[in-house]
Amino acid sequence: MKYIKRFLMLLLVVVLIIGGYYVYLGYQMYDKAKNEKPFDEMAETIQGNQNYTTLDQLPSIYLDAVIAVEDHRFYEHGGIDVLAIGRAIGNDIVSLSFKEGGSTITQQLAKNLYFTQEKKIERKIAEVFMAFDIERTCSKDEILELYLNTIYFGDGYYCVKNASLGYFDKLPKEMNDYEATLLAGIPNAPSAYSPTNSTVLASQRQRQVLERMVKCHYLDQEEADRIAALGSVEQIDRID
């Protein structure tokens, strides 16, 4: 028993040392990024884009869908979602991979603006530091707005207006419920869920979005079924 305790203490020390090392690397990465271009300057550049879309120009169902599927505690946390991170770590341990990160919308915004998509521990830590900065600088609505104007929707579309015009030939505010919920699911895996790549996968992902919206109480099941049925009507209209 004595040796087991010593081993566990030694293991804890090793974990703390390794963890501290990665925190140091992550902080250095974050510090370098924010000094190269402060967030307020970065935000101003994005807002100056001619296709920048404000929240009041987006359908409420689209905003609800994004929150439900990407970060349903967005308006409650301070930049990171501890429960989501814990779940992601557990799933990663079980699968012996680094597939899930539990990133919030704020973290995703930080990653999109400052860091690469490479899955490294130090990058995730830098992302957390930057997320805290963003939360101190902006309101939640401002963060969501910036996020929707910087995420990738596939087919070369890097903001919600470009994606709406590109996929549906409509301004974002003109999207119907089916199109809005379909678009909300694409950024999770743009190459797979792009409607031009696979209408089947895009529709499957859209149904997952509706399921999340029901679970998060944005829709009831009857409303979700009605929206899903719009997809079949649209397919018939295209054939006609």
Secondary structure, DSSP 4 states (H G I P E B T S, - for coil): -HHHHHHHHHHHHHHHHHHHHHHHHHHHHHHHHHHHS-HHHHHHHHHTSTT---GGGS-HHHHHHHHHHH-TTTTTSSS--HHHHHHHHHHHHHHTS-------HHHHHHHHHHS-S---HHHHHHHHHHHHHHHHHS-HHHHHHHHHTTS--STT--SHHHHHHHHHSS-GGG--HHHHHHHHHGGGSHHHH-TTT-HHHHHHHHHHHHHHHHHTTSS-HHHHHHHHHHHHHHHHHHH-
